[in-house]
């Protein structure tokens, strides 16, 4: 797996993912809301992709938000 996320994208995914997981957990357990589970699940995916520095959807569509290395510019 090559890194395909830039620094801003990594931080944004991590922060938004953690916030979504906390909000989703609150909605799911305190208010017995199914949408909370979905929100927590999506937050977990964002957090994991931020930690891995790799997004499978970016890989499928050939996108990158990180700069190319000198060896990849050829």
DSSP file (Angstrom, degrees, kcal/mol; ACC not computed):
  #  RESIDUE AA STRUCTURE BP1 BP2  ACC     N-H-->O    O-->H-N    N-H-->O    O-->H-N    TCO  KAPPA ALPHA  PHI   PSI    X-CA   Y-CA   Z-CA
    1    1 A X              0   0    0      0, 0.0     2,-0.3     0, 0.0    53,-0.0   0.000 360.0 360.0 360.0 126.0    0.0    0.0    0.0
    2    2 A X        -     0   0    0      1,-0.0     2,-0.3     2,-0.0     0, 0.0  -0.699 360.0-101.4 -92.8 151.7    1.3    3.4   -1.0
    3    3 A X        +     0   0    0     -2,-0.3    51,-0.2     1,-0.1    63,-0.1  -0.576  43.7 167.8 -70.8 128.8    0.4    6.5    0.9
    4    4 A X        +     0   0    0     49,-1.4    61,-1.8    -2,-0.3     2,-0.4   0.251  48.6  85.7-126.7  12.3   -2.3    8.4   -1.0
    5    5 A X        -     0   0    0     48,-1.0    62,-0.1    59,-0.2     2,-0.1  -0.942  66.6-138.6-115.7 136.5   -3.4   10.9    1.7
    6    6 A X     >  -     0   0    0     -2,-0.4     4,-2.3    60,-0.1    60,-0.2  -0.292  33.7 -97.2 -81.5 173.3   -1.8   14.2    2.4
    7    7 A X  H  > S+     0   0    0      1,-0.2     4,-2.4     2,-0.2     5,-0.2   0.903 123.1  48.2 -61.2 -44.6   -1.2   15.7    5.8
    8    8 A X  H  > S+     0   0    0      1,-0.2     4,-2.6     2,-0.2    -1,-0.2   0.916 112.3  49.4 -63.1 -42.2   -4.3   17.9    5.9
    9    9 A X  H  > S+     0   0    0      2,-0.2     4,-2.3     1,-0.2    -1,-0.2   0.880 110.6  50.8 -64.3 -39.2   -6.5   15.0    4.7
   10   10 A X  H  X S+     0   0    0     -4,-2.3     4,-2.2     2,-0.2    -2,-0.2   0.943 113.7  43.3 -63.6 -49.0   -5.0   12.7    7.4
   11   11 A X  H  X S+     0   0    0     -4,-2.4     4,-2.7     2,-0.2     5,-0.3   0.912 114.4  50.3 -65.2 -42.9   -5.6   15.2   10.2
   12   12 A X  H  X S+     0   0    0     -4,-2.6     4,-2.5    -5,-0.2     5,-0.3   0.918 112.0  47.3 -63.1 -43.6   -9.1   16.0    9.0
   13   13 A X  H  X S+     0   0    0     -4,-2.3     4,-2.2    -5,-0.2    -1,-0.2   0.907 113.8  48.1 -64.1 -40.9  -10.1   12.4    8.7
   14   14 A X  H  X S+     0   0    0     -4,-2.2     4,-2.4    -5,-0.2    -2,-0.2   0.940 115.9  42.0 -66.3 -47.5   -8.8   11.6   12.2
   15   15 A X  H  X S+     0   0    0     -4,-2.7     4,-2.3     2,-0.2    -2,-0.2   0.941 119.2  43.3 -67.1 -48.1  -10.5   14.6   13.9
   16   16 A X  H  X S+     0   0    0     -4,-2.5     4,-2.4    -5,-0.3    -1,-0.2   0.882 114.1  52.7 -65.7 -37.7  -13.8   14.2   12.1
   17   17 A X  H  X S+     0   0    0     -4,-2.2     4,-2.2    -5,-0.3    -2,-0.2   0.921 110.1  46.3 -64.2 -44.9  -13.7   10.4   12.6
   18   18 A X  H  X S+     0   0    0     -4,-2.4     4,-2.3     2,-0.2    -2,-0.2   0.919 113.6  49.4 -64.3 -42.7  -13.2   10.7   16.3
   19   19 A X  H  X S+     0   0    0     -4,-2.3     4,-2.6     1,-0.2     5,-0.2   0.899 111.5  49.2 -62.0 -40.8  -15.9   13.3   16.6
   20   20 A X  H  X S+     0   0    0     -4,-2.4     4,-2.7     2,-0.2    -1,-0.2   0.876 110.0  51.1 -66.9 -37.6  -18.3   11.1   14.6
   21   21 A X  H  X S+     0   0    0     -4,-2.2     4,-2.4     2,-0.2    -2,-0.2   0.917 112.5  45.8 -66.3 -42.0  -17.5    8.1   16.7
   22   22 A X  H  X S+     0   0    0     -4,-2.3     4,-2.2     2,-0.2    -2,-0.2   0.942 116.6  44.4 -65.8 -47.2  -18.2    9.9   20.0
   23   23 A X  H  X S+     0   0    0     -4,-2.6     4,-2.5     1,-0.2    -2,-0.2   0.905 115.1  49.2 -64.1 -41.2  -21.4   11.5   18.7
   24   24 A X  H  X S+     0   0    0     -4,-2.7     4,-2.6    -5,-0.2    -1,-0.2   0.889 109.6  50.9 -66.0 -39.7  -22.5    8.2   17.2
   25   25 A X  H  X S+     0   0    0     -4,-2.4     4,-2.4     2,-0.2     5,-0.5   0.906 111.4  49.0 -64.5 -40.4  -21.8    6.3   20.4
   26   26 A X  H  X>S+     0   0    0     -4,-2.2     4,-2.0     1,-0.2     5,-0.9   0.937 113.8  45.8 -62.9 -46.3  -23.8    8.9   22.4
   27   27 A X  H  X5S+     0   0    0     -4,-2.5     6,-1.6     3,-0.2     4,-0.6   0.892 115.7  46.7 -63.9 -39.5  -26.7    8.7   19.9
   28   28 A X  H  <5S+     0   0    0     -4,-2.6     4,-0.2     4,-0.2    -2,-0.2   0.907 124.9  26.4 -72.1 -42.5  -26.7    4.9   19.9
   29   29 A X  H  <5S+     0   0    0     -4,-2.4    -3,-0.2    -5,-0.2    -2,-0.2   0.862 126.7  39.3 -94.8 -38.8  -26.5    4.2   23.6
   30   30 A X  H  <5S+     0   0    0     -4,-2.0    -3,-0.2    -5,-0.5    -2,-0.1   0.871 132.0  24.5 -80.6 -36.8  -28.0    7.2   25.3
   31   31 A X  S  <<S-     0   0    0     -5,-0.9    -1,-0.2    -4,-0.6    -3,-0.2   0.361  98.5-125.4-110.7   4.9  -30.9    7.8   22.9
   32   32 A X        +     0   0    0     -6,-0.2     2,-0.5    -4,-0.2    -4,-0.2   0.932  53.3 160.2  49.4  54.7  -31.2    4.2   21.4
   33   33 A X    >>  -     0   0    0     -6,-1.6     4,-0.7    -9,-0.2     3,-0.6  -0.920  41.2-154.8-113.2 127.4  -30.8    5.5   17.9
   34   34 A X  H >> S+     0   0    0     -2,-0.5     4,-1.6     1,-0.2     3,-0.5   0.821  95.9  63.8 -68.5 -31.8  -29.8    3.3   15.0
   35   35 A X  H 3> S+     0   0    0      1,-0.2     4,-2.4     2,-0.2    -1,-0.2   0.804  94.4  62.0 -63.3 -27.7  -28.5    6.3   13.1
   36   36 A X  H <> S+     0   0    0     -3,-0.6     4,-2.6     2,-0.2    -1,-0.2   0.887 100.9  51.4 -64.3 -39.1  -25.9    6.7   15.9
   37   37 A X  H <X S+     0   0    0     -4,-0.7     4,-2.3    -3,-0.5    -2,-0.2   0.908 110.5  48.9 -63.9 -41.1  -24.5    3.2   15.1
   38   38 A X  H  X S+     0   0    0     -4,-1.6     4,-2.4     2,-0.2    -2,-0.2   0.913 112.0  48.8 -64.7 -41.8  -24.1    4.2   11.4
   39   39 A X  H  X S+     0   0    0     -4,-2.4     4,-2.3     1,-0.2    -2,-0.2   0.905 111.9  48.6 -64.6 -41.7  -22.4    7.5   12.4
   40   40 A X  H  X S+     0   0    0     -4,-2.6     4,-2.0     2,-0.2    -1,-0.2   0.882 110.9  51.5 -64.9 -38.3  -20.0    5.7   14.7
   41   41 A X  H  X S+     0   0    0     -4,-2.3     4,-2.0     2,-0.2    -2,-0.2   0.931 111.2  46.0 -64.1 -47.0  -19.3    3.1   12.0
   42   42 A X  H  X S+     0   0    0     -4,-2.4     4,-2.4     1,-0.2    -2,-0.2   0.894 111.8  52.9 -63.7 -39.6  -18.5    5.9    9.4
   43   43 A X  H  X S+     0   0    0     -4,-2.3     4,-2.3     1,-0.2    -1,-0.2   0.876 107.3  52.2 -62.1 -37.7  -16.4    7.7   12.0
   44   44 A X  H  X S+     0   0    0     -4,-2.0     4,-2.5     2,-0.2    -2,-0.2   0.895 108.6  50.0 -65.1 -40.3  -14.4    4.5   12.6
   45   45 A X  H  X S+     0   0    0     -4,-2.0     4,-2.5     2,-0.2     5,-0.2   0.925 111.6  48.4 -63.9 -44.1  -13.7    4.1    8.9
   46   46 A X  H  X S+     0   0    0     -4,-2.4     4,-2.0     1,-0.2    -2,-0.2   0.909 112.4  48.9 -62.3 -42.0  -12.5    7.7    8.7
   47   47 A X  H  X S+     0   0    0     -4,-2.3     4,-2.2     2,-0.2    -2,-0.2   0.919 112.3  47.6 -64.7 -43.9  -10.3    7.2   11.7
   48   48 A X  H  X S+     0   0    0     -4,-2.5     4,-2.4     2,-0.2    -2,-0.2   0.919 112.2  48.7 -65.5 -43.8   -8.7    4.0   10.4
   49   49 A X  H  X>S+     0   0    0     -4,-2.5     4,-1.1     1,-0.2     5,-1.1   0.862 111.1  51.9 -66.2 -32.9   -8.1    5.4    7.0
   50   50 A X  H  <5S+     0   0    0     -4,-2.0    -1,-0.2    -5,-0.2    -2,-0.2   0.900 111.7  45.9 -66.7 -40.0   -6.5    8.5    8.6
   51   51 A X  H  <5S+     0   0    0     -4,-2.2    -2,-0.2     1,-0.2    -1,-0.2   0.860 115.0  46.7 -70.0 -35.6   -4.2    6.3   10.7
   52   52 A X  H  <5S-     0   0    0     -4,-2.4    -1,-0.2     2,-0.2    -2,-0.2   0.672  98.3-139.1 -78.9 -16.8   -3.3    4.1    7.8
   53   53 A X  T  <5S+     0   0    0     -4,-1.1   -49,-1.4    -5,-0.2   -48,-1.0   0.763  72.3  99.4  61.6  26.8   -2.6    7.1    5.5
   54   54 A X      < -     0   0    0     -5,-1.1     2,-0.5   -51,-0.2    -2,-0.2  -0.990  56.0-161.8-146.1 131.7   -4.3    5.2    2.8
   55   55 A X     >  -     0   0    0     -2,-0.3     4,-1.9     1,-0.1     5,-0.1  -0.966  10.9-153.5-116.7 123.1   -7.9    5.4    1.4
   56   56 A X  H  > S+     0   0    0     -2,-0.5     4,-2.2     1,-0.2     5,-0.1   0.851  97.3  54.2 -64.8 -33.2   -9.2    2.5   -0.6
   57   57 A X  H  > S+     0   0    0      2,-0.2     4,-2.0     1,-0.2    -1,-0.2   0.894 107.3  50.6 -67.6 -38.4  -11.7    4.8   -2.5
   58   58 A X  H  >>S+     0   0    0      1,-0.2     5,-2.6     2,-0.2     4,-0.7   0.907 110.8  50.4 -61.5 -40.9   -8.8    7.1   -3.5
   59   59 A X  H  <5S+     0   0    0     -4,-1.9     3,-0.4     3,-0.2    -2,-0.2   0.891 108.5  51.5 -65.5 -40.0   -6.9    4.0   -4.8
   60   60 A X  H  <5S+     0   0    0     -4,-2.2    -1,-0.2     1,-0.2    -2,-0.2   0.917 117.8  37.3 -62.7 -43.7   -9.9    2.8   -6.8
   61   61 A X  H  <5S-     0   0    0     -4,-2.0    -1,-0.2    -5,-0.1    -2,-0.2   0.424 112.0-116.5 -91.8   1.2  -10.4    6.1   -8.5
   62   62 A X  T  <5 +     0   0    0     -4,-0.7     2,-0.2    -3,-0.4    -3,-0.2   0.797  62.9 148.6  72.7  29.2   -6.6    6.9   -8.8
   63   63 A X      < -     0   0    0     -5,-2.6     2,-0.3    -6,-0.2    -1,-0.2  -0.621  24.0-176.9 -96.4 155.8   -6.7   10.0   -6.6
   64   64 A X        -     0   0    0     -2,-0.2   -59,-0.2     1,-0.1   -60,-0.1  -0.987  20.8-174.1-146.6 142.5   -4.0   11.3   -4.3
   65   65 A X        +     0   0    0    -61,-1.8     2,-0.3    -2,-0.3   -57,-0.2   0.293  68.9  82.6-115.3   6.2   -3.9   14.2   -1.9
   66   66 A X  S    S-     0   0    0    -62,-0.3   -60,-0.1   -60,-0.2     2,-0.1  -0.781  87.9-100.2-107.1 154.1   -0.3   13.9   -1.1
   67   67 A X        -     0   0    0     -2,-0.3     2,-0.2     1,-0.1    -2,-0.1  -0.363  42.3-104.7 -70.0 152.5    2.6   15.2   -3.1
   68   68 A X        -     0   0    0      1,-0.1    -1,-0.1    -4,-0.1     2,-0.1  -0.501  31.4-120.6 -75.8 144.1    4.5   12.8   -5.4
   69   69 A X    >>  -     0   0    0     -2,-0.2     3,-0.7     1,-0.1     4,-0.6  -0.352  29.1-105.8 -74.2 164.6    7.9   11.6   -4.4
   70   70 A X  G >4 S+     0   0    0      1,-0.2     3,-0.6     2,-0.2     4,-0.2   0.839 121.5  52.9 -62.2 -33.0   10.9   12.3   -6.6
   71   71 A X  G 34 S+     0   0    0      1,-0.2     3,-0.4     2,-0.1    -1,-0.2   0.737 107.4  51.8 -75.6 -21.4   10.9    8.6   -7.8
   72   72 A X  G <4 S+     0   0    0     -3,-0.7    -1,-0.2     1,-0.2    -2,-0.2   0.529  91.7  76.1 -91.3  -6.2    7.2    8.7   -8.7
   73   73 A X    <<        0   0    0     -4,-0.6    -1,-0.2    -3,-0.6    -2,-0.1   0.588 360.0 360.0 -82.0  -9.9    7.5   11.9  -10.9
   74   74 A X              0   0    0     -3,-0.4    -1,-0.2    -4,-0.2    -2,-0.1   0.498 360.0 360.0 -69.3 360.0    9.1   10.1  -13.8
